[in-house]
Amino acid sequence: MKSITHQMITSIILGLSIFHVASLPASEKSETSKSAENESGGFLKLSLGYRLEEGPFHKRESGLSVFVNGRYQWENGLFVELPGGSHELNPGLNYGYNFFNTDHWSFDLLAHKSQGDIVFNATINEESIKLKKEGDVRAGFRATGNFDQDTVQLIVTPYSFSDDYDDGVYASLWFARGWQYKNWNFHASLGFQYRSEEILDYFYGVSEALAIPGVPVYQAGSGVNVNAQFGVSYPITKNWIFESYLRHTKVDDSILDSPIISNSIRFDDTRTEDVSEVGVLFSYVF
Protein backbone atom coordinates (compact mmCIF):
# COMPACT_ATOMS: atom_id res chain seq x y z
CA MET A 1 0.00 0.00 0.00
CA LYS A 2 2.76 2.43 0.95
CA SER A 3 4.69 1.74 -2.27
CA ILE A 4 1.68 2.99 -4.22
CA THR A 5 1.56 6.09 -2.04
CA HIS A 6 5.29 6.65 -2.65
CA GLN A 7 4.62 6.77 -6.41
CA MET A 8 1.65 9.08 -5.91
CA ILE A 9 3.67 11.61 -3.90
CA THR A 10 6.50 11.62 -6.44
CA SER A 11 3.97 12.09 -9.25
CA ILE A 12 2.28 14.95 -7.39
CA ILE A 13 5.55 16.86 -6.89
CA LEU A 14 6.51 16.45 -10.55
CA GLY A 15 3.01 17.00 -11.86
CA LEU A 16 2.41 20.20 -9.92
CA SER A 17 5.40 21.85 -11.58
CA ILE A 18 3.77 21.31 -14.98
CA PHE A 19 0.13 21.84 -14.03
CA HIS A 20 0.79 25.03 -12.05
CA VAL A 21 1.78 26.95 -15.19
CA ALA A 22 -0.16 25.05 -17.86
CA SER A 23 -3.55 25.56 -16.17
CA LEU A 24 -3.30 29.35 -15.69
CA PRO A 25 -4.73 32.07 -17.97
CA ALA A 26 -2.22 33.73 -20.28
CA SER A 27 -2.02 36.92 -18.18
CA GLU A 28 -1.24 34.92 -15.04
CA LYS A 29 1.22 32.67 -16.86
CA SER A 30 3.53 35.56 -17.63
CA GLU A 31 3.46 36.77 -14.02
CA THR A 32 4.06 33.27 -12.67
CA SER A 33 6.89 32.61 -15.12
CA LYS A 34 8.54 35.87 -14.11
CA SER A 35 8.31 34.93 -10.44
CA ALA A 36 9.73 31.46 -11.09
CA GLU A 37 12.52 32.93 -13.16
CA ASN A 38 13.43 35.34 -10.36
CA GLU A 39 13.67 32.42 -7.92
CA SER A 40 15.59 30.13 -10.29
CA GLY A 41 19.34 29.60 -10.19
CA GLY A 42 21.62 28.47 -7.44
CA PHE A 43 24.94 28.53 -5.68
CA LEU A 44 27.68 26.14 -4.58
CA LYS A 45 30.13 26.48 -1.70
CA LEU A 46 32.88 23.94 -0.97
CA SER A 47 34.67 24.04 2.38
CA LEU A 48 37.69 22.30 3.85
CA GLY A 49 38.67 22.49 7.49
CA TYR A 50 38.87 20.95 10.94
CA ARG A 51 35.75 19.61 12.64
CA LEU A 52 35.19 18.08 16.08
CA GLU A 53 31.85 16.44 16.88
CA GLU A 54 30.71 14.38 19.85
CA GLY A 55 27.33 13.11 20.98
CA PRO A 56 25.35 9.98 21.88
CA PHE A 57 24.89 8.62 18.35
CA HIS A 58 28.46 7.77 17.34
CA LYS A 59 32.05 7.90 18.55
CA ARG A 60 33.76 11.26 18.85
CA GLU A 61 34.92 12.39 15.41
CA SER A 62 37.66 14.90 14.73
CA GLY A 63 39.96 15.82 11.90
CA LEU A 64 39.97 17.22 8.40
CA SER A 65 36.49 17.42 6.85
CA VAL A 66 34.94 18.46 3.55
CA PHE A 67 31.64 20.39 3.55
CA VAL A 68 29.28 20.96 0.64
CA ASN A 69 26.66 23.69 0.77
CA GLY A 70 24.59 24.22 -2.36
CA ARG A 71 21.19 24.81 -3.86
CA TYR A 72 19.71 24.88 -7.34
CA GLN A 73 16.16 25.71 -8.40
CA TRP A 74 14.79 25.31 -11.90
CA GLU A 75 12.34 27.79 -13.46
CA ASN A 76 9.47 25.33 -12.99
CA GLY A 77 9.95 25.45 -9.20
CA LEU A 78 11.70 22.11 -8.65
CA PHE A 79 14.78 22.39 -6.46
CA VAL A 80 17.53 20.37 -4.81
CA GLU A 81 19.67 21.59 -1.92
CA LEU A 82 22.38 20.31 0.40
CA PRO A 83 22.88 22.52 3.45
CA GLY A 84 26.24 21.90 5.09
CA GLY A 85 28.94 23.66 7.03
CA SER A 86 28.45 26.66 9.27
CA HIS A 87 24.96 27.80 8.21
CA GLU A 88 22.94 24.59 8.14
CA LEU A 89 19.56 24.41 9.87
CA ASN A 90 18.12 21.03 8.91
CA PRO A 91 21.13 19.10 7.56
CA GLY A 92 20.98 16.53 4.77
CA LEU A 93 19.78 16.39 1.18
CA ASN A 94 16.51 18.21 0.51
CA TYR A 95 14.49 18.25 -2.70
CA GLY A 96 11.04 19.45 -3.59
CA TYR A 97 8.85 22.02 -5.33
CA ASN A 98 8.63 25.75 -4.60
CA PHE A 99 4.95 26.50 -5.30
CA PHE A 100 4.37 30.00 -3.90
CA ASN A 101 6.35 33.11 -2.92
CA THR A 102 5.61 36.54 -1.46
CA ASP A 103 7.93 39.43 -0.67
CA HIS A 104 9.01 37.76 2.57
CA TRP A 105 7.84 34.13 2.44
CA SER A 106 8.49 31.07 0.31
CA PHE A 107 6.42 27.88 0.48
CA ASP A 108 7.66 24.46 -0.61
CA LEU A 109 6.61 20.85 -0.92
CA LEU A 110 9.60 19.12 0.63
CA ALA A 111 11.25 15.71 0.88
CA HIS A 112 14.16 15.41 3.32
CA LYS A 113 16.03 13.03 5.60
CA SER A 114 14.98 13.78 9.17
CA GLN A 115 16.71 10.89 10.94
CA GLY A 116 20.13 9.29 10.45
CA ASP A 117 20.91 5.57 10.44
CA ILE A 118 20.93 3.71 13.76
CA VAL A 119 23.50 0.93 14.31
CA PHE A 120 23.80 -0.80 17.70
CA ASN A 121 25.85 -3.94 18.38
CA ALA A 122 26.50 -5.05 21.95
CA THR A 123 27.37 -8.15 23.96
CA ILE A 124 26.26 -8.00 27.60
CA ASN A 125 26.58 -10.98 29.96
CA GLU A 126 27.50 -13.16 26.96
CA GLU A 127 24.27 -12.27 25.16
CA SER A 128 24.35 -10.24 21.95
CA ILE A 129 22.02 -7.75 20.37
CA LYS A 130 22.40 -6.39 16.84
CA LEU A 131 20.28 -3.56 15.55
CA LYS A 132 20.47 -1.62 12.28
CA LYS A 133 17.82 0.77 11.01
CA GLU A 134 18.12 3.01 7.98
CA GLY A 135 17.42 6.72 8.26
CA ASP A 136 14.00 8.23 7.72
CA VAL A 137 13.16 10.12 4.50
CA ARG A 138 9.98 12.15 4.86
CA ALA A 139 7.69 14.37 2.78
CA GLY A 140 5.67 17.41 3.73
CA PHE A 141 5.66 21.19 3.75
CA ARG A 142 8.15 23.98 4.43
CA ALA A 143 7.61 27.71 4.95
CA THR A 144 10.57 30.11 5.13
CA GLY A 145 10.30 33.78 6.03
CA ASN A 146 13.10 36.31 5.46
CA PHE A 147 12.90 39.69 7.18
CA ASP A 148 16.04 41.80 6.76
CA GLN A 149 18.50 40.13 9.15
CA ASP A 150 16.05 37.53 10.49
CA THR A 151 14.92 34.16 9.13
CA VAL A 152 12.05 31.96 10.35
CA GLN A 153 11.58 28.44 9.03
CA LEU A 154 8.84 25.89 9.72
CA ILE A 155 8.90 22.30 8.45
CA VAL A 156 6.10 19.77 8.92
CA THR A 157 6.51 16.33 7.33
CA PRO A 158 3.66 13.94 8.23
CA TYR A 159 4.59 11.25 5.71
CA SER A 160 7.47 8.72 5.85
CA PHE A 161 8.75 6.74 2.88
CA SER A 162 9.57 3.85 5.23
CA ASP A 163 7.30 0.81 5.16
CA ASP A 164 8.49 -0.35 8.60
CA TYR A 165 6.31 1.86 10.82
CA ASP A 166 3.35 4.24 10.82
CA ASP A 167 4.17 7.68 9.47
CA GLY A 168 4.18 9.76 12.63
CA VAL A 169 5.00 13.47 12.44
CA TYR A 170 8.26 15.37 12.22
CA ALA A 171 8.22 19.14 12.71
CA SER A 172 10.92 21.76 13.18
CA LEU A 173 10.90 25.48 13.91
CA TRP A 174 14.00 27.63 13.45
CA PHE A 175 14.83 31.24 14.23
CA ALA A 176 18.03 32.68 12.76
CA ARG A 177 19.66 36.12 12.69
CA GLY A 178 22.68 37.50 10.86
CA TRP A 179 24.53 40.75 11.44
CA GLN A 180 27.74 42.47 10.39
CA TYR A 181 30.55 44.32 12.16
CA LYS A 182 33.02 45.86 9.74
CA ASN A 183 34.02 42.93 7.47
CA TRP A 184 33.00 40.26 9.98
CA ASN A 185 29.67 38.50 9.48
CA PHE A 186 27.97 36.83 12.44
CA HIS A 187 25.01 34.48 12.56
CA ALA A 188 23.09 32.69 15.29
CA SER A 189 20.15 30.30 15.26
CA LEU A 190 17.84 28.49 17.65
CA GLY A 191 15.85 25.46 16.55
CA PHE A 192 13.34 22.95 17.89
CA GLN A 193 12.90 19.51 16.29
CA TYR A 194 9.83 17.47 17.24
CA ARG A 195 9.50 13.75 16.51
CA SER A 196 6.33 11.86 17.36
CA GLU A 197 6.15 8.62 19.33
CA GLU A 198 5.92 6.52 16.16
CA ILE A 199 9.28 7.81 14.91
CA LEU A 200 11.24 7.66 18.16
CA ASP A 201 9.87 4.28 19.22
CA TYR A 202 10.83 2.76 15.87
CA PHE A 203 14.42 4.02 16.05
CA TYR A 204 15.09 3.86 19.80
CA GLY A 205 12.53 1.44 21.23
CA VAL A 206 13.44 -2.14 22.22
CA SER A 207 10.90 -4.88 21.53
CA GLU A 208 10.50 -8.08 23.53
CA ALA A 209 12.10 -10.01 20.67
CA LEU A 210 15.31 -7.93 20.89
CA ALA A 211 15.52 -7.46 24.66
CA ILE A 212 18.35 -9.11 26.61
CA PRO A 213 19.58 -8.63 30.19
CA GLY A 214 21.01 -5.11 30.31
CA VAL A 215 18.94 -4.03 27.31
CA PRO A 216 15.35 -4.21 28.56
CA VAL A 217 12.11 -3.62 26.70
CA TYR A 218 11.66 0.10 26.08
CA GLN A 219 8.93 2.14 24.41
CA ALA A 220 9.98 5.65 23.46
CA GLY A 221 7.57 8.56 23.57
CA SER A 222 7.60 11.73 21.51
CA GLY A 223 10.40 14.23 22.04
CA VAL A 224 11.90 17.61 21.15
CA ASN A 225 15.58 18.28 20.49
CA VAL A 226 16.73 21.87 21.08
CA ASN A 227 19.50 23.23 18.84
CA ALA A 228 21.64 26.35 19.16
CA GLN A 229 24.33 27.58 16.78
CA PHE A 230 26.70 30.53 16.52
CA GLY A 231 29.08 31.27 13.66
CA VAL A 232 31.34 33.90 12.18
CA SER A 233 32.78 34.43 8.70
CA TYR A 234 35.29 36.79 7.10
CA PRO A 235 35.80 37.31 3.34
CA ILE A 236 39.45 36.80 2.37
CA THR A 237 38.98 37.43 -1.35
CA LYS A 238 36.01 37.63 -3.71
CA ASN A 239 35.57 33.85 -3.61
CA TRP A 240 37.43 32.69 -0.49
CA ILE A 241 35.87 32.90 2.99
CA PHE A 242 37.15 32.03 6.45
CA GLU A 243 34.42 30.50 8.65
CA SER A 244 34.07 29.13 12.16
CA TYR A 245 31.04 27.82 14.04
CA LEU A 246 29.85 26.20 17.25
CA ARG A 247 26.73 24.02 17.35
CA HIS A 248 25.04 22.37 20.35
CA THR A 249 21.98 20.10 20.59
CA LYS A 250 20.13 19.16 23.77
CA VAL A 251 18.87 15.65 23.06
CA ASP A 252 15.43 14.75 24.42
CA ASP A 253 15.17 12.35 27.38
CA SER A 254 12.97 10.01 25.34
CA ILE A 255 16.05 9.26 23.23
CA LEU A 256 18.61 9.30 26.06
CA ASP A 257 16.52 6.92 28.20
CA SER A 258 16.58 4.28 25.46
CA PRO A 259 18.79 1.30 26.41
CA ILE A 260 20.27 1.55 22.92
CA ILE A 261 21.60 5.05 23.61
CA SER A 262 22.32 4.70 27.33
CA ASN A 263 24.41 1.56 26.74
CA SER A 264 26.21 3.20 23.83
CA ILE A 265 27.25 6.03 26.15
CA ARG A 266 28.07 3.60 28.97
CA PHE A 267 30.49 1.50 26.92
CA ASP A 268 32.11 4.35 24.98
CA ASP A 269 33.61 7.19 27.01
CA THR A 270 33.92 9.37 23.88
CA ARG A 271 30.12 9.66 23.67
CA THR A 272 28.16 12.38 25.44
CA GLU A 273 24.46 12.97 26.14
CA ASP A 274 24.35 16.23 24.19
CA VAL A 275 25.64 16.81 20.67
CA SER A 276 28.42 19.39 20.33
CA GLU A 277 30.23 20.39 17.16
CA VAL A 278 32.89 22.97 16.39
CA GLY A 279 34.44 23.74 13.02
CA VAL A 280 37.11 26.00 11.53
CA LEU A 281 37.13 26.01 7.74
CA PHE A 282 38.06 27.79 4.54
CA SER A 283 35.35 28.00 1.90
CA TYR A 284 35.29 28.68 -1.84
CA VAL A 285 32.11 30.14 -3.32
CA PHE A 286 31.52 29.47 -7.03
C-alpha positions as CSV (number, residue, x, y, z in Angstrom):
1,M,0.0,0.0,0.0
2,K,2.8,2.4,0.9
3,S,4.7,1.7,-2.3
4,I,1.7,3.0,-4.2
5,T,1.6,6.1,-2.0
6,H,5.3,6.7,-2.7
7,Q,4.6,6.8,-6.4
8,M,1.6,9.1,-5.9
9,I,3.7,11.6,-3.9
10,T,6.5,11.6,-6.4
11,S,4.0,12.1,-9.3
12,I,2.3,14.9,-7.4
13,I,5.5,16.9,-6.9
14,L,6.5,16.4,-10.5
15,G,3.0,17.0,-11.9
16,L,2.4,20.2,-9.9
17,S,5.4,21.8,-11.6
18,I,3.8,21.3,-15.0
19,F,0.1,21.8,-14.0
20,H,0.8,25.0,-12.1
21,V,1.8,26.9,-15.2
22,A,-0.2,25.1,-17.9
23,S,-3.5,25.6,-16.2
24,L,-3.3,29.4,-15.7
25,P,-4.7,32.1,-18.0
26,A,-2.2,33.7,-20.3
27,S,-2.0,36.9,-18.2
28,E,-1.2,34.9,-15.0
29,K,1.2,32.7,-16.9
30,S,3.5,35.6,-17.6
31,E,3.5,36.8,-14.0
32,T,4.1,33.3,-12.7
33,S,6.9,32.6,-15.1
34,K,8.5,35.9,-14.1
35,S,8.3,34.9,-10.4
36,A,9.7,31.5,-11.1
37,E,12.5,32.9,-13.2
38,N,13.4,35.3,-10.4
39,E,13.7,32.4,-7.9
40,S,15.6,30.1,-10.3
41,G,19.3,29.6,-10.2
42,G,21.6,28.5,-7.4
43,F,24.9,28.5,-5.7
44,L,27.7,26.1,-4.6
45,K,30.1,26.5,-1.7
46,L,32.9,23.9,-1.0
47,S,34.7,24.0,2.4
48,L,37.7,22.3,3.8
49,G,38.7,22.5,7.5
50,Y,38.9,21.0,10.9
51,R,35.8,19.6,12.6
52,L,35.2,18.1,16.1
53,E,31.8,16.4,16.9
54,E,30.7,14.4,19.9
55,G,27.3,13.1,21.0
56,P,25.3,10.0,21.9
57,F,24.9,8.6,18.4
58,H,28.5,7.8,17.3
59,K,32.0,7.9,18.5
60,R,33.8,11.3,18.8
61,E,34.9,12.4,15.4
62,S,37.7,14.9,14.7
63,G,40.0,15.8,11.9
64,L,40.0,17.2,8.4
65,S,36.5,17.4,6.8
66,V,34.9,18.5,3.6
67,F,31.6,20.4,3.6
68,V,29.3,21.0,0.6
69,N,26.7,23.7,0.8
70,G,24.6,24.2,-2.4
71,R,21.2,24.8,-3.9
72,Y,19.7,24.9,-7.3
73,Q,16.2,25.7,-8.4
74,W,14.8,25.3,-11.9
75,E,12.3,27.8,-13.5
76,N,9.5,25.3,-13.0
77,G,10.0,25.5,-9.2
78,L,11.7,22.1,-8.7
79,F,14.8,22.4,-6.5
80,V,17.5,20.4,-4.8
81,E,19.7,21.6,-1.9
82,L,22.4,20.3,0.4
83,P,22.9,22.5,3.5
84,G,26.2,21.9,5.1
85,G,28.9,23.7,7.0
86,S,28.4,26.7,9.3
87,H,25.0,27.8,8.2
88,E,22.9,24.6,8.1
89,L,19.6,24.4,9.9
90,N,18.1,21.0,8.9
91,P,21.1,19.1,7.6
92,G,21.0,16.5,4.8
93,L,19.8,16.4,1.2
94,N,16.5,18.2,0.5
95,Y,14.5,18.2,-2.7
96,G,11.0,19.4,-3.6
97,Y,8.9,22.0,-5.3
98,N,8.6,25.7,-4.6
99,F,5.0,26.5,-5.3
100,F,4.4,30.0,-3.9
101,N,6.3,33.1,-2.9
102,T,5.6,36.5,-1.5
103,D,7.9,39.4,-0.7
104,H,9.0,37.8,2.6
105,W,7.8,34.1,2.4
106,S,8.5,31.1,0.3
107,F,6.4,27.9,0.5
108,D,7.7,24.5,-0.6
109,L,6.6,20.9,-0.9
110,L,9.6,19.1,0.6
111,A,11.2,15.7,0.9
112,H,14.2,15.4,3.3
113,K,16.0,13.0,5.6
114,S,15.0,13.8,9.2
115,Q,16.7,10.9,10.9
116,G,20.1,9.3,10.5
117,D,20.9,5.6,10.4
118,I,20.9,3.7,13.8
119,V,23.5,0.9,14.3
120,F,23.8,-0.8,17.7
121,N,25.8,-3.9,18.4
122,A,26.5,-5.1,22.0
123,T,27.4,-8.2,24.0
124,I,26.3,-8.0,27.6
125,N,26.6,-11.0,30.0
126,E,27.5,-13.2,27.0
127,E,24.3,-12.3,25.2
128,S,24.4,-10.2,22.0
129,I,22.0,-7.7,20.4
130,K,22.4,-6.4,16.8
131,L,20.3,-3.6,15.5
132,K,20.5,-1.6,12.3
133,K,17.8,0.8,11.0
134,E,18.1,3.0,8.0
135,G,17.4,6.7,8.3
136,D,14.0,8.2,7.7
137,V,13.2,10.1,4.5
138,R,10.0,12.1,4.9
139,A,7.7,14.4,2.8
140,G,5.7,17.4,3.7
141,F,5.7,21.2,3.8
142,R,8.2,24.0,4.4
143,A,7.6,27.7,4.9
144,T,10.6,30.1,5.1
145,G,10.3,33.8,6.0
146,N,13.1,36.3,5.5
147,F,12.9,39.7,7.2
148,D,16.0,41.8,6.8
149,Q,18.5,40.1,9.1
150,D,16.1,37.5,10.5
151,T,14.9,34.2,9.1
152,V,12.1,32.0,10.4
153,Q,11.6,28.4,9.0
154,L,8.8,25.9,9.7
155,I,8.9,22.3,8.4
156,V,6.1,19.8,8.9
157,T,6.5,16.3,7.3
158,P,3.7,13.9,8.2
159,Y,4.6,11.2,5.7
160,S,7.5,8.7,5.9
161,F,8.7,6.7,2.9
162,S,9.6,3.8,5.2
163,D,7.3,0.8,5.2
164,D,8.5,-0.3,8.6
165,Y,6.3,1.9,10.8
166,D,3.4,4.2,10.8
167,D,4.2,7.7,9.5
168,G,4.2,9.8,12.6
169,V,5.0,13.5,12.4
170,Y,8.3,15.4,12.2
171,A,8.2,19.1,12.7
172,S,10.9,21.8,13.2
173,L,10.9,25.5,13.9
174,W,14.0,27.6,13.4
175,F,14.8,31.2,14.2
176,A,18.0,32.7,12.8
177,R,19.7,36.1,12.7
178,G,22.7,37.5,10.9
179,W,24.5,40.8,11.4
180,Q,27.7,42.5,10.4
181,Y,30.5,44.3,12.2
182,K,33.0,45.9,9.7
183,N,34.0,42.9,7.5
184,W,33.0,40.3,10.0
185,N,29.7,38.5,9.5
186,F,28.0,36.8,12.4
187,H,25.0,34.5,12.6
188,A,23.1,32.7,15.3
189,S,20.1,30.3,15.3
190,L,17.8,28.5,17.7
191,G,15.8,25.5,16.5
192,F,13.3,22.9,17.9
193,Q,12.9,19.5,16.3
194,Y,9.8,17.5,17.2
195,R,9.5,13.7,16.5
196,S,6.3,11.9,17.4
197,E,6.2,8.6,19.3
198,E,5.9,6.5,16.2
199,I,9.3,7.8,14.9
200,L,11.2,7.7,18.2
201,D,9.9,4.3,19.2
202,Y,10.8,2.8,15.9
203,F,14.4,4.0,16.1
204,Y,15.1,3.9,19.8
205,G,12.5,1.4,21.2
206,V,13.4,-2.1,22.2
207,S,10.9,-4.9,21.5
208,E,10.5,-8.1,23.5
209,A,12.1,-10.0,20.7
210,L,15.3,-7.9,20.9
211,A,15.5,-7.5,24.7
212,I,18.4,-9.1,26.6
213,P,19.6,-8.6,30.2
214,G,21.0,-5.1,30.3
215,V,18.9,-4.0,27.3
216,P,15.3,-4.2,28.6
217,V,12.1,-3.6,26.7
218,Y,11.7,0.1,26.1
219,Q,8.9,2.1,24.4
220,A,10.0,5.7,23.5
221,G,7.6,8.6,23.6
222,S,7.6,11.7,21.5
223,G,10.4,14.2,22.0
224,V,11.9,17.6,21.1
225,N,15.6,18.3,20.5
226,V,16.7,21.9,21.1
227,N,19.5,23.2,18.8
228,A,21.6,26.4,19.2
229,Q,24.3,27.6,16.8
230,F,26.7,30.5,16.5
231,G,29.1,31.3,13.7
232,V,31.3,33.9,12.2
233,S,32.8,34.4,8.7
234,Y,35.3,36.8,7.1
235,P,35.8,37.3,3.3
236,I,39.5,36.8,2.4
237,T,39.0,37.4,-1.4
238,K,36.0,37.6,-3.7
239,N,35.6,33.9,-3.6
240,W,37.4,32.7,-0.5
241,I,35.9,32.9,3.0
242,F,37.1,32.0,6.5
243,E,34.4,30.5,8.7
244,S,34.1,29.1,12.2
245,Y,31.0,27.8,14.0
246,L,29.9,26.2,17.3
247,R,26.7,24.0,17.4
248,H,25.0,22.4,20.4
249,T,22.0,20.1,20.6
250,K,20.1,19.2,23.8
251,V,18.9,15.6,23.1
252,D,15.4,14.7,24.4
253,D,15.2,12.4,27.4
254,S,13.0,10.0,25.3
255,I,16.1,9.3,23.2
256,L,18.6,9.3,26.1
257,D,16.5,6.9,28.2
258,S,16.6,4.3,25.5
259,P,18.8,1.3,26.4
260,I,20.3,1.6,22.9
261,I,21.6,5.1,23.6
262,S,22.3,4.7,27.3
263,N,24.4,1.6,26.7
264,S,26.2,3.2,23.8
265,I,27.3,6.0,26.2
266,R,28.1,3.6,29.0
267,F,30.5,1.5,26.9
268,D,32.1,4.4,25.0
269,D,33.6,7.2,27.0
270,T,33.9,9.4,23.9
271,R,30.1,9.7,23.7
272,T,28.2,12.4,25.4
273,E,24.5,13.0,26.1
274,D,24.3,16.2,24.2
275,V,25.6,16.8,20.7
276,S,28.4,19.4,20.3
277,E,30.2,20.4,17.2
278,V,32.9,23.0,16.4
279,G,34.4,23.7,13.0
280,V,37.1,26.0,11.5
281,L,37.1,26.0,7.7
282,F,38.1,27.8,4.5
283,S,35.3,28.0,1.9
284,Y,35.3,28.7,-1.8
285,V,32.1,30.1,-3.3
286,F,31.5,29.5,-7.0
